[in-house]
């Protein structure tokens, strides 16, 4: 396993998702549309990260995406807990976000181009 890809993409996913959530909160947007916008940003960055791993099976990507979810939980402890307290881990939305970070990169197997299957047999 490439430790750089695991740690690096975990930080990138967290940073972009945190930036989107902070921007939406700073402008005071509330309701369903801002939540869908955050989900769309998370979907895009997770699929992007999963596709850049260049794996063709979801089982190969899953070990990385679990690591990214653990990194997100750790970064929440560092950046969010001092402002909002440990109660964030008692909210179902926090755990749903970690589950999305673990599961959304698996969609990369559907958007990644498959290697072409050779037609016919090769003779020597």
C-alpha positions in Angstrom: 0.0 0.0 0.0 1.2 3.5 -0.8 1.2 5.4 2.4 1.6 8.7 0.6 -1.7 8.2 -1.3 -3.5 7.1 1.8 -2.4 10.0 4.0 -2.3 12.6 1.2 -5.7 12.0 -0.3 -7.2 11.7 3.2 -6.0 15.2 3.9 -7.1 16.5 0.5 -10.6 15.0 0.9 -10.9 16.5 4.4 -9.6 19.9 3.3 -11.9 20.3 0.4 -15.0 19.1 2.2 -14.2 21.3 5.2 -13.7 24.3 2.9 -17.0 23.7 1.2 -18.8 23.3 4.5 -17.1 26.4 6.0 -18.0 28.5 2.9 -21.6 27.5 3.0 -21.8 28.2 6.7 -20.0 31.6 6.3 -22.6 32.7 3.8 -25.4 31.5 6.1 -27.0 29.2 3.6 -29.4 26.7 5.1 -31.8 24.1 3.8 -31.6 21.2 1.5 -29.7 22.8 -1.4 -26.5 23.6 0.6 -26.5 20.0 2.0 -26.8 18.7 -1.5 -23.9 21.0 -2.6 -21.7 19.7 0.2 -22.6 16.1 -0.8 -21.8 16.9 -4.5 -18.4 18.3 -3.5 -17.7 15.2 -1.4 -18.8 12.9 -4.2 -16.5 14.7 -6.7 -13.4 14.7 -4.6 -13.9 11.1 -3.4 -14.4 9.7 -6.9 -11.5 11.8 -8.1 -9.2 10.4 -5.4 -10.4 6.8 -6.0 -9.9 7.0 -9.7 -6.3 8.3 -9.4 -5.4 5.2 -7.4 -5.6 3.4 -10.8 -7.2 0.3 -9.4 -9.9 -1.6 -11.3 -11.5 -3.4 -8.4 -13.5 -1.9 -5.6 -11.8 -4.2 -3.1 -8.4 -2.6 -3.9 -9.8 0.9 -3.3 -11.7 0.0 -0.1 -8.6 -0.3 2.0 -7.5 3.2 1.0 -11.0 4.7 1.5 -11.3 3.2 5.0 -8.0 4.9 5.8 -9.3 8.2 4.4 -12.4 8.0 6.7 -10.1 7.3 9.7 -8.0 10.3 8.8 -11.1 12.5 8.5 -12.2 11.3 12.0 -8.7 12.2 13.3 -8.7 15.6 11.7 -12.2 16.3 13.1 -10.7 15.6 16.6 -8.0 18.2 15.9 -9.9 20.9 14.1 -13.6 20.6 15.0 -13.7 19.2 18.6 -11.9 22.4 20.1 -14.8 24.5 18.7 -17.8 22.3 19.0 -16.8 19.6 21.6 -16.8 15.9 21.6 -20.5 15.8 20.9 -20.0 15.8 17.2 -19.2 12.1 17.5 -22.6 11.5 19.0 -24.4 12.9 15.9 -25.4 10.4 13.2 -24.5 12.9 10.4 -20.9 12.8 11.5 -20.8 9.0 11.1 -22.7 9.2 7.9 -20.1 11.5 6.5 -17.3 9.1 7.5 -19.3 6.3 5.8 -19.6 8.4 2.6 -15.8 9.0 2.7 -15.3 5.3 2.9 -17.9 4.3 0.2 -17.9 7.1 -2.4 -14.4 6.4 -3.7 -15.6 2.9 -4.7 -17.7 4.6 -7.4 -14.4 5.3 -9.2 -14.6 1.7 -10.6 -17.6 2.8 -12.6 -16.1 6.0 -14.1 -12.6 4.7 -14.7 -11.9 3.4 -18.1 -11.4 -0.3 -18.3 -8.4 -1.7 -20.3 -9.5 -3.0 -23.7 -10.2 -6.7 -24.1 -8.1 -8.1 -26.9 -10.1 -9.5 -29.8 -9.2 -12.8 -31.2 -6.2 -14.9 -30.4 -2.6 -14.1 -31.1 -0.5 -16.6 -33.0 3.2 -16.9 -32.6 
